[in-house]
Amino acid sequence: MLNAEDILKVKGEDVLSVTADATIRDALALMVERKVGSTLVAEGDRFVGIWTERDLMRNSLETDFDPRTARIGDYMVTGLRFAPHTDTVYDLMDKFLGLRLRHLLVKKGEEYIGLLSVGDVVKSCLREKTREFEELHAVVSWEYYEEWGYPGR
């Protein structure tokens, strides 16, 4: 069964990150360039927050919000959640639904190896369901029984 590390191998483990001092506009430019909806915020060698396109919508309603001067560190969401690299697609779906999250860091040992979105996991879950269905169909299909050669037909 697919796990978080398998999904990252297909998706790619490269993670976009900016420093807390980066402006919202600079972060947005990188997100648009990379065609992603979020960026992690790093201080040194550790991640301290995340900022997403959904945060932009919420932040833009604040009267003094100016993406050209606003520091991402002032608007990021902290309290990052993670999943071990061994979590299956179903474990990951449980976390996304149960915790009402859209992004999870994937951790292997003490190292973060990537970031998964709920979309990445739904896509992988559908692939896993398709594979399971094909395996079941191979065993429990009419053709399977036809090959027995029952003489009563």
C-alpha positions in Angstrom: 0.0 0.0 0.0 1.2 3.5 -0.8 2.6 5.5 2.0 3.7 9.2 2.4 7.2 8.6 1.2 5.9 6.8 -1.9 3.6 9.7 -2.7 6.6 12.2 -2.3 8.7 10.1 -4.7 6.0 10.5 -7.4 5.2 14.1 -6.6 8.8 15.2 -5.8 10.2 16.1 -2.5 11.2 19.6 -3.3 9.6 22.1 -0.8 9.2 25.8 -1.4 10.3 27.8 1.6 11.0 31.5 2.4 12.4 33.2 5.5 10.2 35.0 7.9 11.6 38.3 6.7 10.4 37.8 3.1 7.5 40.0 2.0 4.2 38.5 1.1 4.6 39.7 -2.5 8.0 38.0 -2.8 6.5 34.7 -1.5 3.5 35.0 -3.9 5.9 35.5 -6.8 7.7 32.3 -5.9 4.5 30.4 -5.4 3.2 31.6 -8.8 6.5 30.7 -10.5 6.4 27.2 -8.9 2.7 26.7 -9.4 2.1 25.9 -5.8 -0.5 27.1 -3.2 1.7 27.3 -0.2 5.2 28.1 1.2 6.8 26.9 4.3 8.5 29.6 6.5 12.1 28.7 7.6 14.3 30.0 10.3 17.7 28.6 9.8 17.4 24.9 9.2 13.9 24.4 10.7 10.4 25.2 9.5 8.4 27.5 11.8 5.3 28.1 9.8 3.3 27.9 6.6 1.6 30.5 4.5 -1.0 29.6 1.8 -3.2 31.2 -0.8 -6.1 30.8 1.6 -4.1 33.0 4.1 -3.8 35.6 1.4 -7.6 35.8 1.1 -8.0 36.2 4.8 -5.1 38.6 5.2 -6.2 40.8 2.3 -9.3 41.8 4.2 -7.2 43.5 6.9 -7.3 47.3 6.4 -3.5 47.8 6.9 -2.4 44.8 4.8 0.0 45.6 2.0 1.7 42.6 0.4 4.6 44.7 -0.8 5.7 45.5 2.7 4.0 42.8 4.9 6.5 40.3 6.3 5.4 36.7 5.9 6.5 36.0 9.4 3.8 38.3 10.7 1.1 36.4 8.9 2.2 32.8 8.8 0.4 30.0 10.5 2.4 28.2 13.2 2.0 24.9 14.9 2.9 22.8 11.9 1.5 19.3 11.8 3.5 16.3 10.4 3.0 12.7 9.4 5.6 10.0 9.6 6.9 8.8 6.2 5.3 5.4 6.8 1.7 6.7 7.1 -0.5 5.0 4.4 -2.8 7.0 2.1 -5.6 6.1 4.5 -3.7 7.3 7.6 -3.0 10.5 5.8 -6.7 11.0 4.7 -7.7 10.4 8.4 -5.3 13.2 9.5 -6.5 15.6 6.8 -10.1 15.0 7.6 -9.8 14.6 11.4 -7.6 17.6 11.9 -9.2 19.7 9.1 -5.8 20.4 7.5 -4.8 21.1 3.9 -1.0 20.5 4.3 1.2 18.0 6.2 4.9 17.9 6.5 6.3 14.4 6.1 9.0 13.4 8.6 11.5 10.6 8.4 13.4 10.2 11.6 14.2 13.7 12.7 14.3 15.1 9.1 11.4 16.6 7.2 11.4 15.1 3.7 8.6 16.9 2.0 5.2 18.5 2.1 1.9 16.9 1.1 -1.3 18.6 0.3 -4.7 17.1 0.6 -4.9 17.0 -3.2 -1.7 15.0 -3.5 -3.2 12.4 -1.1 -6.6 12.3 -2.7 -5.0 11.7 -6.1 -2.8 8.9 -4.6 -5.8 7.4 -2.7 -7.8 7.2 -6.0 -4.8 5.5 -7.6 -4.7 3.0 -4.7 -8.4 2.3 -5.0 -8.1 1.7 -8.7 -5.2 -0.7 -8.1 -7.3 -2.5 -5.4 -10.3 -2.7 -7.7 -8.3 -4.1 -10.5 -6.8 -6.8 -8.2 -10.3 -7.7 -6.9 -11.7 -7.7 -10.5 -9.0 -10.2 -11.5 -10.1 -12.6 -8.8 -13.8 -12.1 -8.6 -14.9 -11.6 -12.2 -17.1 -13.7 -14.4 -14.2 -14.5 -16.6 -12.4 -16.1 -13.6 -15.2 -18.6 -13.1 -15.6 -19.1 -16.9 -12.0 -20.5 -16.9 -13.1 -23.3 -14.5 -14.8 -24.9 -17.5 -18.0 -25.9 -15.6 -19.7 -28.5 -17.9 -23.2 -27.5 -17.0 -23.2 -24.6 -19.4 
